[in-house]
Amino acid sequence: MSEMTLFSKGGNTLPAHLKNLELDATTKALMGGSGNGGGKRISIRGNVFRMMVDGKEIAQNEDRAMPIIITAANPNVSRTFYAGTYQEGQAMAPTCWSNDGVTPDIKAEAPQASKCATCSQNIKGSGQGDSRACRFSQRLAVLLENDIRGDVYQLTLPAQSIFGAVENGKMPLQAYAKFLGSHGLPVTAVVTEMRFDTASATPRLTFKAVRPLTEEELALTVEKGQSADAKAAIAATAAQMDGATKVSLPPAVEAIEAPTKVEAEAVAETAEPTKRTKKAAPKDVADILDDWAE
């Protein structure tokens, strides 16, 4: 059997025990490179779902909505700071970042403070307008519904896709997870539709459940959530997934010590943006079960 026959499109000649295997450390070592790149992720730049591999865009999905399965999530809200104006897509590592939202990562070459809460980049107005220069985000490991046995992708959500109230039935991530959890439904047990909020000037996703996973799909999702790819997706920054090594650090920006005195308002601020008046969330799970029955 030649290699052309073995890997020909649609050939499907591999025996069952060799299908859907993860690459082992030996194979990855022989493939060359540092091993830091090679990650797959979904970007939402420009309100378009973009499939990224090694920092290069390989496909687009211009639909307003996309069905996924959330298989793992970083339990912490992360923080990322780029000196100057950051544009997604540039192959630059952040100037400073935090995986736990409390202290800068040990690998950050230019930490801006010893604690995130007292950092000058965490004060409202340090970024554009009233925003913070250091941005909040949360990393997920997701599968595509139409390729559940395929690759694990990283999805990094900005703050406005994570926090906030339910508005006209549109749920940001935390509200969505709380809604499912209050009815005993794990977020990993359903197909989730992520949809761009067209009323938002910047990319913002909202979420809703589409259908429950089958028993086989659920078992596969749990397995994928424990894989090395899923663990990397929720632990690495988008720049690390893209293989970027050069730090975004203009000459005028240096690592600084934590300020000795910070305004009380800045210290008291949490990761969650200013809350707006909440509208009533759905009272029961009937809204999502109706679609499942069809």
Sine and cosine of phi, psi and omega as CSV:
sin_phi,cos_phi,sin_psi,cos_psi,sin_omega,cos_omega
0.00,0.00,0.86,-0.51,-0.01,-1.00
-0.99,0.17,0.28,-0.96,0.03,-1.00
-0.91,0.42,-0.48,0.88,0.02,-1.00
-0.92,0.40,-0.62,0.78,0.03,-1.00
-0.95,0.31,-0.65,0.76,-0.07,-1.00
-0.89,0.47,-0.63,0.77,-0.11,-0.99
-0.92,-0.39,0.23,0.97,0.01,-1.00
-0.90,0.44,0.58,-0.82,-0.03,-1.00
-0.87,0.49,0.81,-0.58,0.03,-1.00
0.99,0.15,-0.05,1.00,-0.02,-1.00
-0.92,0.40,-0.68,0.73,0.07,-1.00
0.77,0.64,0.72,0.69,-0.07,-1.00
-1.00,-0.07,-0.08,1.00,0.01,-1.00
-0.93,0.37,0.65,-0.76,0.08,-1.00
-0.92,0.39,0.38,-0.93,-0.13,-0.99
-0.83,0.56,-0.62,0.78,-0.09,-1.00
-0.96,0.29,-0.16,0.99,0.02,-1.00
-0.97,-0.26,-0.01,1.00,-0.02,-1.00
-1.00,0.08,0.57,-0.82,0.11,-0.99
0.88,0.47,0.47,0.88,0.07,-1.00
-0.99,0.16,0.55,-0.83,0.15,-0.99
-0.99,0.17,0.56,-0.83,0.07,-1.00
-0.91,0.40,0.71,-0.70,0.00,-1.00
-1.00,0.05,0.10,-0.99,-0.07,-1.00
-0.89,0.46,-0.57,0.82,-0.01,-1.00
-0.89,0.45,-0.73,0.68,0.00,-1.00
-0.89,0.45,-0.70,0.72,-0.01,-1.00
-0.89,0.46,-0.59,0.80,0.01,-1.00
-0.91,0.40,-0.63,0.77,-0.03,-1.00
-0.97,0.24,-0.30,0.95,0.03,-1.00
-0.96,0.27,-0.27,0.96,0.02,-1.00
1.00,0.10,0.10,-0.99,-0.02,-1.00
1.00,0.06,0.10,-0.99,-0.07,-1.00
-0.99,0.15,-0.29,0.96,-0.05,-1.00
1.00,0.05,-0.08,1.00,-0.03,-1.00
-1.00,0.09,-0.43,0.90,0.00,-1.00
-1.00,-0.05,-0.39,-0.92,0.05,-1.00
0.99,0.14,0.05,1.00,-0.02,-1.00
-0.97,0.22,0.48,-0.88,0.04,-1.00
-0.94,-0.35,0.70,-0.71,0.00,-1.00
-0.53,-0.85,0.29,-0.96,0.07,-1.00
-0.95,-0.32,0.87,-0.50,0.07,-1.00
-0.99,-0.12,0.51,-0.86,0.04,-1.00
-0.90,-0.44,0.40,0.92,0.00,-1.00
-0.86,0.51,0.72,-0.69,0.06,-1.00
0.93,0.38,0.41,0.91,-0.01,-1.00
0.86,0.51,0.58,0.81,0.06,-1.00
-0.73,-0.68,0.71,-0.71,0.08,-1.00
-0.97,0.23,0.88,-0.48,-0.06,-1.00
-0.86,-0.50,0.79,-0.62,0.03,-1.00
-1.00,0.02,0.87,-0.49,-0.07,-1.00
-0.91,-0.41,0.70,-0.72,0.10,-1.00
-0.71,-0.70,0.82,-0.58,-0.04,-1.00
0.82,0.57,0.53,0.85,0.03,-1.00
0.99,0.15,0.03,1.00,-0.01,-1.00
-0.94,-0.35,0.67,-0.74,0.03,-1.00
-0.98,0.22,0.83,-0.55,-0.03,-1.00
-0.94,-0.35,-0.28,0.96,-0.01,-1.00
-0.30,-0.96,0.36,-0.93,0.06,-1.00
-0.76,-0.65,0.51,-0.86,0.16,-0.99
-0.79,-0.62,0.96,-0.28,-0.10,-1.00
-1.00,0.02,0.10,0.99,0.10,-1.00
-0.90,0.44,0.47,-0.88,0.01,-1.00
-0.95,0.31,-0.37,0.93,-0.05,-1.00
-0.76,-0.65,0.41,-0.91,-0.02,-1.00
-0.53,-0.85,0.81,-0.59,0.00,-1.00
-1.00,0.08,0.78,-0.63,-0.01,-1.00
-0.71,-0.71,0.13,-0.99,0.14,-0.99
-0.81,-0.58,0.87,-0.49,0.03,-1.00
-0.98,0.18,0.88,-0.47,-0.08,-1.00
-0.96,-0.30,-0.32,0.95,0.05,-1.00
-0.28,-0.96,0.35,-0.94,0.00,-1.00
-0.50,-0.86,0.60,-0.80,0.15,-0.99
-0.93,0.37,0.82,-0.57,-0.05,-1.00
-0.93,0.37,-0.23,0.97,-0.04,-1.00
-0.95,-0.31,0.51,-0.86,0.16,-0.99
-0.99,0.13,0.85,-0.52,-0.06,-1.00
-1.00,0.05,0.21,-0.98,0.04,-1.00
-0.73,-0.68,0.62,-0.79,-0.01,-1.00
-0.64,-0.77,0.76,-0.65,0.01,-1.00
-0.83,-0.56,0.80,-0.60,0.12,-0.99
-0.92,-0.39,0.80,-0.60,0.08,-1.00
-0.93,0.36,0.67,-0.74,-0.06,-1.00
0.98,0.19,-0.37,-0.93,-0.02,-1.00
-0.99,-0.14,0.89,-0.45,-0.01,-1.00
-1.00,0.00,0.70,-0.71,0.10,-0.99
-0.85,-0.52,0.84,-0.55,-0.03,-1.00
-0.85,0.52,0.68,-0.74,-0.02,-1.00
0.92,-0.38,-0.36,0.93,0.05,-1.00
-0.96,0.27,0.66,-0.75,-0.06,-1.00
-1.00,0.09,0.93,0.36,-0.02,-1.00
-0.72,-0.69,0.68,-0.73,0.11,-0.99
-0.97,0.24,0.47,-0.88,0.01,-1.00
-0.91,0.42,0.43,-0.90,0.05,-1.00
-0.91,0.41,-0.66,0.75,0.02,-1.00
-0.50,-0.86,0.55,-0.84,0.05,-1.00
-0.42,-0.91,0.31,-0.95,0.02,-1.00
-0.68,-0.74,0.78,-0.62,0.03,-1.00
-0.99,0.12,-0.42,0.91,-0.03,-1.00
-0.96,-0.29,-0.05,1.00,0.01,-1.00
0.96,0.28,0.17,0.99,-0.05,-1.00
-0.90,-0.44,-0.75,0.66,-0.01,-1.00
-0.72,-0.69,0.42,-0.91,0.04,-1.00
-0.87,0.49,0.54,-0.84,0.05,-1.00
-0.90,0.44,0.55,-0.83,-0.03,-1.00
-0.89,0.46,-0.39,0.92,-0.01,-1.00
-1.00,0.05,-0.12,0.99,-0.01,-1.00
-0.92,0.40,0.83,-0.56,-0.06,-1.00
-0.98,0.17,-0.32,0.95,-0.02,-1.00
-0.68,-0.74,0.92,0.40,0.02,-1.00
-0.86,0.51,0.69,-0.72,-0.10,-1.00
-1.00,0.01,-0.23,0.97,0.04,-1.00
-0.20,-0.98,0.19,-0.98,0.03,-1.00
-0.99,0.13,-0.40,0.92,0.03,-1.00
-0.73,-0.68,0.66,-0.75,-0.02,-1.00
-0.90,0.44,-0.59,0.81,-0.07,-1.00
-0.90,0.43,-0.47,0.89,-0.05,-1.00
-0.96,-0.28,0.23,0.97,-0.06,-1.00
-0.99,0.14,0.65,-0.76,0.01,-1.00
-0.92,0.40,-0.38,0.92,0.02,-1.00
-0.98,0.19,-0.10,0.99,-0.01,-1.00
-0.99,-0.15,0.04,1.00,-0.02,-1.00
-1.00,0.03,0.69,-0.73,0.05,-1.00
-0.85,0.52,0.71,-0.70,-0.04,-1.00
0.99,-0.16,-0.18,0.98,0.03,-1.00
-0.97,0.26,-0.34,0.94,0.07,-1.00
-0.97,-0.23,-0.41,-0.91,0.01,-1.00
-0.95,0.30,0.74,-0.68,-0.03,-1.00
0.89,0.46,-0.79,-0.61,0.01,-1.00
-1.00,-0.09,0.13,0.99,-0.07,-1.00
-0.98,0.20,0.22,-0.98,0.09,-1.00
-1.00,-0.02,0.58,-0.81,0.05,-1.00
-0.93,0.37,-0.54,0.84,0.05,-1.00
-1.00,-0.03,0.87,-0.49,-0.14,-0.99
-1.00,-0.09,0.58,-0.81,0.06,-1.00
-1.00,0.03,0.55,-0.84,0.07,-1.00
-0.35,-0.94,0.25,-0.97,0.08,-1.00
-0.66,-0.75,0.69,-0.73,-0.09,-1.00
-0.97,-0.22,0.72,-0.69,0.04,-1.00
-0.87,-0.50,0.42,-0.91,0.20,-0.98
-0.95,-0.32,0.83,-0.56,-0.10,-1.00
-0.76,-0.65,0.38,-0.93,0.12,-0.99
-0.90,-0.44,0.44,-0.90,0.10,-1.00
-1.00,0.07,0.71,-0.70,-0.04,-1.00
-0.86,0.51,-0.60,0.80,-0.04,-1.00
-1.00,0.10,0.09,1.00,0.02,-1.00
-0.48,-0.88,0.82,0.58,-0.12,-0.99
-0.90,0.44,-0.43,0.90,0.04,-1.00
-1.00,0.03,0.02,1.00,-0.06,-1.00
-1.00,0.02,-0.53,-0.85,-0.14,-0.99
-0.96,0.28,0.43,-0.90,0.16,-0.99
-1.00,-0.02,0.73,-0.69,0.00,-1.00
-0.90,-0.43,0.57,-0.82,0.16,-0.99
-1.00,0.09,0.68,-0.73,0.13,-0.99
-0.80,-0.60,0.89,-0.45,0.00,-1.00
-0.97,-0.24,0.87,-0.50,-0.07,-1.00
-0.98,-0.20,0.72,-0.69,0.09,-1.00
-0.97,0.26,0.20,-0.98,-0.11,-0.99
-0.82,0.57,-0.67,0.74,-0.08,-1.00
-0.95,0.32,-0.24,0.97,0.11,-0.99
-1.00,-0.01,-0.16,0.99,-0.04,-1.00
-0.98,-0.19,-0.79,0.61,-0.12,-0.99
-0.99,-0.14,0.14,-0.99,0.13,-0.99
0.90,-0.43,0.11,-0.99,-0.05,-1.00
-1.00,-0.01,0.27,-0.96,0.11,-0.99
-0.98,0.22,0.84,-0.55,-0.04,-1.00
-0.80,-0.60,0.89,-0.45,0.00,-1.00
0.81,0.58,0.64,0.77,0.03,-1.00
0.99,0.16,-0.06,1.00,0.00,-1.00
-1.00,0.07,0.84,-0.54,-0.07,-1.00
-0.93,-0.37,0.82,-0.57,0.22,-0.98
-0.95,0.32,0.12,-0.99,-0.17,-0.99
-0.84,0.54,-0.76,0.65,-0.06,-1.00
-0.89,0.45,-0.68,0.73,0.02,-1.00
-0.90,0.44,-0.63,0.78,0.01,-1.00
-0.89,0.45,-0.74,0.67,0.00,-1.00
-0.90,0.44,-0.64,0.77,0.02,-1.00
-0.91,0.40,-0.62,0.78,0.01,-1.00
-0.89,0.46,-0.75,0.66,0.02,-1.00
-0.90,0.43,-0.70,0.71,-0.03,-1.00
-0.88,0.47,-0.56,0.83,-0.01,-1.00
-0.93,0.36,-0.27,0.96,0.04,-1.00
-0.93,-0.37,0.30,0.95,0.08,-1.00
0.95,0.30,0.37,0.93,-0.01,-1.00
-0.95,-0.32,0.93,-0.37,0.09,-1.00
-0.91,0.42,0.61,-0.80,0.00,-1.00
-0.91,0.42,-0.39,0.92,0.01,-1.00
-0.99,0.14,-0.02,1.00,-0.06,-1.00
-0.97,-0.26,0.12,0.99,-0.03,-1.00
-0.72,-0.69,0.38,-0.93,0.20,-0.98
-0.99,0.15,0.81,-0.59,-0.04,-1.00
-0.96,-0.28,0.75,-0.66,0.12,-0.99
-1.00,-0.06,0.85,-0.52,0.14,-0.99
-0.98,-0.21,0.73,-0.68,-0.12,-0.99
-0.71,-0.70,0.67,-0.74,0.08,-1.00
-0.94,0.33,0.71,-0.71,0.09,-1.00
-1.00,0.09,0.96,-0.26,-0.08,-1.00
-0.94,0.35,-0.20,0.98,0.04,-1.00
-0.99,0.13,-0.14,0.99,-0.03,-1.00
-1.00,-0.07,0.68,-0.74,-0.02,-1.00
-0.96,0.29,-0.43,0.90,0.03,-1.00
-0.87,-0.49,0.36,-0.93,-0.07,-1.00
-0.81,0.59,0.86,-0.51,0.03,-1.00
-0.64,-0.77,0.80,-0.60,0.00,-1.00
-0.97,-0.25,0.58,-0.82,0.17,-0.99
-0.85,-0.53,0.28,-0.96,-0.19,-0.98
-0.72,-0.70,0.55,-0.84,0.14,-0.99
-0.45,-0.89,0.45,-0.89,0.02,-1.00
-0.99,0.16,0.65,-0.76,-0.02,-1.00
-0.97,-0.25,-0.74,0.67,-0.01,-1.00
-0.34,-0.94,0.34,-0.94,0.08,-1.00
-0.98,0.20,0.45,-0.90,0.09,-1.00
-0.97,0.25,0.50,-0.87,0.13,-0.99
-0.95,0.30,0.20,-0.98,0.00,-1.00
-0.87,0.50,-0.66,0.75,0.01,-1.00
-0.92,0.40,-0.67,0.74,0.01,-1.00
-0.90,0.44,-0.64,0.77,-0.01,-1.00
-0.90,0.43,-0.69,0.73,0.01,-1.00
-0.88,0.48,-0.65,0.76,0.01,-1.00
-0.93,0.37,-0.62,0.78,0.02,-1.00
-0.89,0.45,-0.68,0.73,0.04,-1.00
-0.88,0.48,-0.68,0.73,0.01,-1.00
-0.89,0.45,-0.71,0.71,0.01,-1.00
-0.91,0.42,-0.56,0.83,-0.01,-1.00
-0.92,0.39,-0.32,0.95,0.02,-1.00
-0.99,-0.17,0.05,1.00,-0.06,-1.00
-0.97,0.25,0.30,-0.95,0.03,-1.00
-0.90,0.44,-0.58,0.82,0.00,-1.00
-0.91,0.42,-0.65,0.76,0.02,-1.00
-0.92,0.39,-0.66,0.75,0.01,-1.00
-0.90,0.44,-0.62,0.78,0.03,-1.00
-0.93,0.37,-0.62,0.79,-0.05,-1.00
-0.89,0.46,-0.59,0.81,-0.04,-1.00
-1.00,-0.03,-0.16,0.99,-0.03,-1.00
-0.98,-0.20,-0.49,0.87,-0.11,-0.99
-1.00,-0.07,0.49,-0.87,0.12,-0.99
-0.96,0.27,0.25,-0.97,0.04,-1.00
-0.87,0.50,-0.61,0.79,0.01,-1.00
-0.90,0.44,-0.64,0.77,0.04,-1.00
-0.92,0.40,-0.62,0.79,0.05,-1.00
-0.89,0.45,-0.55,0.84,0.00,-1.00
-0.99,0.14,-0.13,0.99,0.00,-1.00
0.99,0.10,0.23,0.97,-0.01,-1.00
-0.95,0.31,0.69,-0.72,0.01,-1.00
-0.86,-0.52,-0.40,0.92,-0.01,-1.00
-0.97,0.24,0.77,-0.64,-0.05,-1.00
-1.00,0.10,0.63,-0.78,0.08,-1.00
-0.98,0.21,1.00,-0.06,-0.11,-0.99
-0.58,-0.82,1.00,0.03,0.09,-1.00
-0.85,0.53,0.41,-0.91,-0.06,-1.00
-0.81,0.58,-0.52,0.86,-0.09,-1.00
-0.99,0.17,-0.16,0.99,-0.06,-1.00
-0.98,-0.21,0.81,-0.59,-0.01,-1.00
-0.75,-0.66,0.24,-0.97,0.10,-1.00
-0.92,0.38,0.68,-0.74,-0.03,-1.00
-0.79,-0.62,0.35,-0.94,0.03,-1.00
-0.99,0.13,0.29,-0.96,0.04,-1.00
-0.90,0.44,0.66,-0.75,0.02,-1.00
-0.89,0.45,0.55,-0.83,-0.03,-1.00
-0.98,0.20,-0.37,0.93,-0.01,-1.00
-0.59,-0.81,0.79,-0.61,-0.04,-1.00
-0.78,-0.62,0.59,-0.81,0.02,-1.00
-0.83,0.55,0.68,-0.74,-0.05,-1.00
-0.84,0.54,-0.57,0.82,-0.03,-1.00
-0.90,0.44,-0.64,0.77,-0.02,-1.00
-0.93,0.38,-0.63,0.78,0.00,-1.00
-0.92,0.38,-0.59,0.81,-0.07,-1.00
-0.98,0.21,-0.30,0.95,-0.06,-1.00
-0.92,0.39,0.65,-0.76,0.06,-1.00
-0.98,-0.20,-0.01,-1.00,-0.01,-1.00
-0.93,0.36,-0.39,0.92,-0.09,-1.00
-0.99,0.16,0.77,-0.64,0.03,-1.00
-0.89,0.46,0.20,-0.98,0.01,-1.00
-0.81,0.59,0.79,-0.61,-0.07,-1.00
-0.99,0.16,0.62,-0.78,0.10,-0.99
-0.98,-0.19,0.22,-0.98,-0.01,-1.00
-0.86,0.51,0.81,-0.58,-0.06,-1.00
-0.98,0.20,0.64,-0.77,0.15,-0.99
-0.99,-0.14,0.41,-0.91,-0.09,-1.00
-0.88,0.48,0.76,-0.65,0.08,-1.00
-0.99,0.13,0.32,-0.95,0.05,-1.00
-0.82,0.58,0.64,-0.77,-0.10,-1.00
-0.99,0.12,-0.38,0.93,-0.01,-1.00
-0.56,-0.83,0.01,-1.00,-0.09,-1.00
-1.00,0.04,0.05,1.00,-0.07,-1.00
-0.86,0.51,-0.57,0.82,-0.04,-1.00
-0.85,0.53,-0.63,0.78,-0.02,-1.00
-1.00,0.02,-0.44,0.90,0.01,-1.00
-0.95,0.32,-0.46,0.89,0.00,-1.00
-0.86,0.52,-0.67,0.74,-0.02,-1.00
-0.94,0.34,-0.54,0.84,-0.04,-1.00
-0.92,0.40,-0.50,0.86,-0.08,-1.00
-0.96,0.29,-0.30,0.95,-0.05,-1.00
-0.96,0.27,0.00,0.00,0.00,0.00
